[in-house]
Every structure is written in structure tokens, then in C-alpha cells.
């Protein structure tokens, strides 16, 4: 895959990004820096099995992530899950990426809240075998409790109290989301009439 550009250390940041916001970008950049990643790959979920409240289409969410990350040469965006039919399972994505980059070191970013849920994910032991889990602590999370989940590293970054659901609510109510969402994404949301 051309977008991988032969990285030796590849970060993988999956999510619905509905919409992508500055909190996502801060996490991605901190992980890229702290883990000495050659590339941070945003993977936009097509049909996420654990999310029932996806509002924007997969194509709109993909485009917003492309717009938000286009100025950072260390960021790339994958449509691997958007193109895949059916549910978007992380393990399938990691397996497919591993086929293209068999010698790369993979770091899969997830919040500490998702780490707690990981045992309920589809084939969690394979996820842990395919990538180092790069965990972003959430407020109130106590380190530990991930024994047996494979290799785990912590990514400590500023905690920005921004959520996609809160941003969507701001759009619906007509409030400004400027400085919470990148300007190109704000423009795209307005042009497409999203989250109204």
C-alpha cells in the first residue's frame, strides 16, 4: 500500500472520528513523538460493531480525517475499513496491514477505557499479538490490570475534554465548534450540512 511509505515503526489509530477533533490530533502527535513513530496511520471505521450512534457517512468521516491531517507529513489516512464489507474488526485490519508490512513494528493506539473493554473485542489475543498496545490514559484511570494482554506502553498526553458527541451537539444547537475542530473540517461540515 502506497500510503505506508515503508515505515519501520507504524502507529495505528482507529476510530469513527464522527467528527475528528483536536483531541484526536493531540493524541496522535504525542504518540508519534513519544513512540518515535515513522508514520501514524488513521484508520476510519466503516461499520464499527461497538458503536450504535455513528451519524456521518463513512465517506464523510474519511474526508474529514483527510482534511484534518493533510498538513502533517507524519500522518496518513487509510480507507481499509471503509472499503471492507460488514463490521470493521480491528484484528482484520491489523492482519491486512501486517501482510503489507511484515517487518514493521506496529503500535495500536487506544484509550484506557477501550483497554478495559479489549477482552470483549473480536479475537483480542490476536490484536495483542499483532501490535504493541499504546494506551492513552483517561482521567481517573489507574495503571495496571492489563497483564496478559501482550506488550503495553503508555502514551501520556494532555487531557483535552473534547468528545465527538459533544462536538455534534454543538453543531446541532448552532454553537461554534471553532478551536475544537480543525478549520478545514468546520468548512466541510458546513458545506455538507452535517450534524444538523
C-alpha positions, 0 to 999 in steps of 0.5 A: 500500500502506497500510503505506508511509505515503508515505515519501520515503526507504524502507529495505528489509530482507529476510530469513527472520528464522527467528527475528528477533533483536536483531541484526536490530533493531540493524541496522535502527535504525542504518540508519534513523538513519544513512540518515535513513530515513522508514520501514524496511520488513521484508520476510519471505521466503516461499520464499527460493531461497538458503536450504535450512534455513528451519524456521518457517512463513512465517506464523510468521516474519511474526508474529514480525517483527510482534511484534518491531517493533510498538513502533517507529513507524519500522518496518513489516512487509510480507507481499509475499513471503509472499503471492507464489507460488514463490521470493521474488526480491528484484528482484520485490519491489523492482519491486512496491514501486517501482510503489507508490512511484515517487518514493521513494528506496529503500535495500536493506539487506544484509550484506557477505557477501550483497554478495559473493554479489549477482552470483549473485542473480536479475537483480542489475543490476536490484536495483542499479538499483532501490535504493541498496545499504546494506551492513552490514559483517561482521567481517573484511570489507574495503571495496571490490570492489563497483564496478559494482554501482550506488550503495553506502553503508555502514551501520556498526553494532555487531557483535552475534554473534547468528545465527538458527541459533544462536538455534534451537539454543538453543531446541532444547537448552532454553537461554534465548534471553532478551536475544537475542530480543525478549520478545514473540517468546520468548512466541510461540515458546513458545506455538507450540512452535517450534524444538523 
